[in-house]
Amino acid sequence: MGDVVQVQDTTLQALVMNLEADTSYALMLQSSTHVKEGLMVEALNRSLTLPVSEDILGRVVNPLGEPEDGKAAIKGDKQYPLEKIAPGVMARK
């Protein structure tokens, strides 16, 4: 769970939320009217990450970190995992 998959014959991506013996459930990360139940997906062998840099401050982005505000693409210095265990209280400043 938490892996990113790509929907067959598209560039659309989804986040795997639940796996069962014969079914899996995924959250679509982009809007589309072409996605329907039963489509095959391909594992991208990575977790969901977002680009991070000063360029993201004040921007409106989608779940993939892509701009939704009509401005230029965000130049991320690094990729940061969407889900990460927070540092312990004593380790925080």
N, C-alpha and C positions, 0 to 999 in steps of 0.2 A: 504494500500500500504506500501511497505517496509518490509513486513513480509516474513519470509523464509518458503518455502514449500518443501516437499520431493516428488519426482516423484514416482508413483505407482510401486511396485515390484522392486525398485532399492534403492541404497543409494545416488542417485543423488539429489542435492539440487538446488533450484532456488529462485530468489528474485522477489516477485510480484511487477510489475511496474505500472499496470493499471487494473482497474476493470470496466467492463461494465455490462449491464443487463444480457447478456447471454454469455459473453466471458471475459476471463482474460488473461493478458499478463505477462509473467515472463521471467526474464533474467537467463539463465543457468549459474551456478557458477562453473561447472565442464564440461570437454569435454566428449562427448558421441555420438555414432552413433545410440543409441537405442531410443533416444527421438524423438517423432513425435507429430504432432498436434493431439489433442483430448485425450491425456492421462490424467488420473485422477491424482490429487495431494492431499497430506495430509498436512494440516497446522501444523507447529511445534510450533505455538504460541510464537514466539520470533522474534525479529529483528536481523539483521545481525550484529554480533560482531566479533572482531578479538582478538587473544591473544596478550598481550603486556608485554614485559620485555626487558631486555638488550640483550637477546638471538636473538631478531629479527633484530638487527642492522646489516646491510651489507648482509642480506639474501634475496634470491629471493623466494617470496611466491605467491600462487594463491589467488583468492578472498576470500577464506575461511581461509587464514592465514597458510595454510599447505605448507611445504617447497617444492620447485620445483628445488632446486639446488643439490639434491642427498645427502644432509647432514642430520644429526639427526633431529628428530622432535623438534619443538620449544616449550620450557616450558614457558608458559605464566603465569605470576604472577596474572594477572587480565584479564578480558574480557572488551574490549572497544567498544562502538557502532561505526559502520562505519559512520553513519550520526549523527551529533550532532550540536546544535546551538552554535556558537562561543561566547565566553564571549564578553561583550561590550568593547569598546575601553578604557574606563576609568578603567575597571577592569584588564586590561592586564598590564604586567610588561614591 
